[in-house]
């Protein structure tokens, strides 16, 4: 029986016999304890591990009270809410022997019973030792089916339970003003975001903005976000990108009588997307593949009829286009506005509703490969004719259809990368600073693959600054950064990272290459260009006269470049500090040479 009809039924006094039947069925459930408990996992969106399970209750299969909304509505109607919730809770606890000790259990609680004396007396707390459950593993999930009149008193009651070690989660946050008020007044440890905000969040920028606001709010308040109702891989990936901590939904796992793990493929996807997200910190529009931000919209065969297309657009109002395929290969694009414009013509509906829309598609749609950098795609996108400027961009992988990109996504991601890089970059060289450097070192260490770290240091640089001034010194630093970057680029190496530690210290992290040739080339370019920063007289002398650290005048040679190289081969490196320690030893060898040089450990 639909919930709406059921609610009308129990409120209508003309159906007294039906009400009696429902009451009889409810009392039978309470007497026989005929409630089925299922568990749905709540998953970390950081590593794919199970954080906990929500206990969900169902009435007898095939009965009028099988659906939980019908069951609890009846209990509330006939003042049996405490009895039903206590039964559901005790049934859930009996199943917890198979639950790992580090997993949380979410118990749904109607706010109406919070003030019930039987609840206040600690009936739940008394049950826990019987089932060997720690109070710190219990989370009361407040489901606001009815409005709360006295938030102040309600808050005091919740504080009473949190002081005992329980945690509080607020369900369906974002579903209305009352839910937000409950959140503000109760200050829970967990916020469960209503599934309506999660549905199609990958295609709805407004929902994304709201979710980002909740995420920022959670950081400030130290509350954890749980996104409910995740049903598609794109919804999951969007939530990971936003930074949501936990998720729940059919995509991750359906409710079941057992404590199920999530699908290994879904867990792999979570790990991969988090890895890509970390990698974004090192990306620029020149290096980030377009495929990493593409949206996995479905493709349609070229022969699809106008009727099917119209129905698809009607059910997905936020979508503005569809890719058309021959098999797995994209052959064109049909944008919604152009399709509707054809239907609006005199005979459009008659002609296209039951015929293929292939003749309406754009055969020259922009189709790019997964690995094409954002910047290159941006140039291709804006080079299109004005009437196609905002059309979708189709992405392929190994020649097959993969997904689409909107111009808005392209601009937003490009801007985000530029902002992120600027935020963590050295203001002089524009190279990544210490936060990104340390993250990169952690990344290569954890990868387990061979790598080399090059530390660049300028010798006699302080003396140069003292004589020629900081402006000229800054120009040398920029020149050094430019030489390092250009030589690594000319070597056509992939997965290379260049950072500016600070002052005259730079770093490069790269996979195994011909280090000797690379270092020598960088030194040769540096030694030629550095002379241009001195006067002709100083160039001929080969030194400048400046005071040393003790205030005594001394001859300082022309600035030279030392490169200390640390490789991963044959070493037990556990963290960036180990790399720094190894580099320090190599630097000492470089300092013994009074010219540009490199030393490899």
Beta strands, then each sheet from edge to edge (+ up, - down):
strand 1: 36-44
strand 2: 50-58
strand 3: 104-110
strand 4: 138-143
strand 5: 167-173
strand 6: 190-193
strand 7: 224-227
strand 8: 246-247
strand 9: 300-301
strand 10: 321-326
strand 11: 329-335
strand 12: 367-369
strand 13: 393-397
strand 14: 400-405
strand 15: 452-459
strand 16: 497-502
strand 17: 505-510
strand 18: 543-547
strand 19: 553-557
strand 20: 560-567
strand 21: 597-600
sheet 1: 1+ 2- 3- 4- 5- 6- 7- 8- 1+
sheet 2: 9+ 10+ 11-
sheet 3: 12+ 13+ 14-
sheet 4: 16+ 17- 15+ 20- 21-
sheet 5: 18+ 19-
end
